Amino acid sequence: MSNRILYDSFDRRFKTPFGCVRENEKCRIGIEYPFSCAVKKILLVIEREDGFSMAVPLHNAESAPDGDYLRAECEFSLYERGLYFYFFRFVTDESTFSLFRQNGHDTNMEDGEKWQLSCIPADFRTPDCFKGRTMYQIFPDRFAKCGDADLGGKLTPFSIHENVDEPPVEGPDADGLWNNDFFGGNFRGIESRLDYLASLGVGMIYLNPIFKAYSNHRYDTADYMKPDEMLGTEEDFSRLCEKAKSLGIKIILDGVFSHVGENSIYFDRYGVFGGGAYSDPDSPYCKWFNFESYPDKYEAWWDVKSLPCVKELEKSFSDFIVNGEGSVISHWMRLGASGFRLDVADELPDEFIAMIRKRIKEIDPDGLLIGEVWEDASNKYSYGKQRRYFSDGELDGVMNYPFRNSIVGFVCGEISPAQFVSEINGIYENYPKDALDCCMTFLSTHDTPRILTVLEDKLGEGAPDRAPDTLLTAYALQFFLPGIPCVYYGDEVGMRGGKDPFNRAFFREDGEYAGKIRTHVSRLSSLRNSTEVLRTGGLDVSSDGDVLTVTRFLGDSKISLVCRDGGFEIV
């Protein structure tokens, strides 16, 4: 045995519980050090960003792991939720030194990283009914069309493709306009395909924005209280939710609350509605916006002037969106929605997110709130603040981009099995288990190129022939990892598409590899739906050379996915 000091936060021999702790929950930490090391004192030093620090002494255990090593342990509790970091301080006869983390599982003297420890609310729980369900993401204008909508109130100008096989327009168009070409997908079209989604094992649908808007992506809200005319009516939406629930499918909506459209009731730059903040200095909506010089100079989302930012903590806005009896949140949930995905959660104040989750749970204790976060959400630092998505129990889950990046990196040979293990374990350790089980695990979204196109671009020589089978391995990993596996509409039939808008083409059933990929997704979804261990079980990820093994366990149940030589098997 080497003379290295042993501590591994992934190993329950050294730390229990694994990962996050709850307020006032007992946490036991042990460390093993060479007998030859003349240790007088070992301290566990725990720190928080606000300057809080505590030192917990470790005491020698009654028994050592072997004759060459001694073991020291301590037990402590954190009484206040938050994001903490810790390291060890050793005092010997000759010196004092600090011990840090190195390469995930190892330790190193005086250099390395501190270990992370999140303390979450004691009562933080997420809805069991969503954990591990298969999600299907739909870009509403591009999935299915049934009948014609009344377009009398639709914001103009717009055009409708005559042929759904046409590619989306890459803006600006000939008139200098962006994102105003439509295919006519609607609520009734989605309803007509619910049996198809049920056959895939789908248990929830995530709809990109449905609120009235000018653009085809509808992230430029014009009226939060109405569906866009091209999609249909409130009655159409309620009927869709009701039919979906009869098939065991819940629907969550995209909540776009950091900005609105310039062409909206609230801003009304072009005087279409009357009474908006831009066109009327006495408008009650003026308080929602940051005008540096009225009316032309105002804060906009990423300086895109067509998307004026709102002040989320302005009481009249937060009451309208969240707290009022007839708020936007309550309105759509009473029509049948089961929760929301928050667009650009990084740009929403923590207090505002907490309000939304509280309101959702008041309406439906099993309602879901997911946030769009592209990095490790447990330690995300944005706009000068440490975000508290998990440490304050603000979100049930997030979009799990780190898992997506690890899956794509592994199947494309960009990272080794060992690196995949390290990256996945990092998120597994940092996220509360309840939250991880409600995180979206995906391969594509409306913001990324489609997964088949990504694989064909990355795999190099022979990519078109190798990509479909590689995609099967990627899906297997997606469905074996914790969380909510999400299929972006059309990926299951092998649709291709690069960056926006080409990843948002109209759905087609007859993709080149439709049967092969769809059957695979359906089988994985069926396996997951019938296997509790895959939905909510623990995770063990390991590597041995070029072989990667993902194991899920729950009680005496266990199931493993073994990946080698570009393929996989389930054992």
Order of alpha helices (4+ residues) and beta strands (2+ residues): beta-beta-beta-beta-beta-beta-beta-beta-beta-beta-beta-beta-beta-beta-alpha-alpha-beta-beta-beta-alpha-beta-beta-beta-alpha-alpha-beta-alpha-beta-beta-beta-beta-alpha-alpha-alpha-beta-alpha-alpha-beta-alpha-alpha-beta-beta-beta-beta
